[in-house]
């Protein structure tokens, strides 16, 4: 029998995008703020969002200051999110060798900064992941490919990756499970944002009904179905005299709120090295109304998961009327409560988190 | 995304027929010059001629044609870039309506229709900044 997991509480700076972009906090200030709020000990960063000059111009001086700060505020680096910018050239996609070198540079920075995981993205094929394995080994960094809407744990692309991982049998290849794949309802805060843009209650009811219908049908297993669903949101907006909202409905309805059942995670659970606790808001009862946070935490605990859960608040795209710090505080309380209800606990102490993360991951990062 | 912050309030300047405004990225992460695919600058309904537009970031100035191959300079989320064009604007106490349109490629999202691009715009009203 699997012993109960003890997930590590954490947060990604992505949750505070609006405050950072508004220059309310610089990088140091934001890290100090989340440490003082107790949102850690896990700290996740997106390289291209937070690190000026990433990855080519990250010098040793910056690396030293970053490591000193993280040590001073007693946080634990969990994952550096890196990007697979295949389309960076206007006239062509990157070739294989360019891609490997592009990723190598980012993974090297992850190691130097002390991040044991690099979050990579779904456009990496099983062949590309195999090519990157020597890079992962060189730097001692686990590559955790992100699975989120419109994919899910049982999607054919994800299963193909899993099968290659199984064949390669390296503990350095795994997944980041993003809860955006297994959402159970259209976020009420987004409906409120549309309301503020003048959408009628009748139209919003139809949007919810359409999404609920897709939820009942299950997740799209082909690109064709995905495209049809996108088109259905656009058609709905047009029929209701709000064509300006159609693409927004489509992007959010199909790209953010993935309607996969929770048990799809079981397909890849042994390879889940990191979790994005994706969520969109907290309601007046202190609960997440569209992401089944309690069930997701229970599932992780019952499957013996000992990695980090980075709270990843994405409602900032549209919610400019509530404080993101309050919202994240609320969501982490739900996570801790859910872990306790499952008979375990979230790890909130940095020393415990370091010890548990070290045994959860295969080898120490070589920075 | 963060389209409402594209134009930095109070940064409209004009000199010898050229007009400029500071702009912020409406996206959460840095993008290289090659992904900044186009822009338009319009003041009081008059657009600057396309071939006169220039983009300044990291203290370097580019035409949009030069940006196509630029993967060395990146637009960081905290930085203002400067969009300028040949566009006479009265340097007085009047309020001007400034509009900026931006087209950005998102290089990690490859769709059935190619690399995803987003088109965002922002309009703000301001006087010419006094220097």
Boltz contact constraints between the chains, C-beta under 6 A:
constraints:
  - contact:
      token1: [A, 17]
      token2: [B, 28]
      max_distance: 6.0
  - contact:
      token1: [A, 21]
      token2: [B, 2]
      max_distance: 6.0
  - contact:
      token1: [A, 21]
      token2: [B, 77]
      max_distance: 6.0
  - contact:
      token1: [A, 48]
      token2: [B, 29]
      max_distance: 6.0
  - contact:
      token1: [A, 48]
      token2: [B, 30]
      max_distance: 6.0
  - contact:
      token1: [A, 49]
      token2: [B, 28]
      max_distance: 6.0
  - contact:
      token1: [A, 49]
      token2: [B, 29]
      max_distance: 6.0
  - contact:
      token1: [A, 52]
      token2: [B, 76]
      max_distance: 6.0
  - contact:
      token1: [A, 83]
      token2: [B, 108]
      max_distance: 6.0
  - contact:
      token1: [A, 84]
      token2: [B, 108]
      max_distance: 6.0
  - contact:
      token1: [A, 85]
      token2: [B, 107]
      max_distance: 6.0
  - contact:
      token1: [A, 85]
      token2: [B, 108]
      max_distance: 6.0
  - contact:
      token1: [A, 86]
      token2: [B, 110]
      max_distance: 6.0
  - contact:
      token1: [A, 87]
      token2: [B, 107]
      max_distance: 6.0
  - contact:
      token1: [A, 87]
      token2: [B, 110]
      max_distance: 6.0
  - contact:
      token1: [A, 87]
      token2: [B, 115]
      max_distance: 6.0
  - contact:
      token1: [A, 88]
      token2: [B, 71]
      max_distance: 6.0
  - contact:
      token1: [A, 88]
      token2: [B, 107]
      max_distance: 6.0
  - contact:
      token1: [A, 90]
      token2: [B, 34]
      max_distance: 6.0
  - contact:
      token1: [A, 90]
      token2: [B, 68]
      max_distance: 6.0
  - contact:
      token1: [A, 121]
      token2: [B, 108]
      max_distance: 6.0
  - contact:
      token1: [A, 123]
      token2: [B, 110]
      max_distance: 6.0
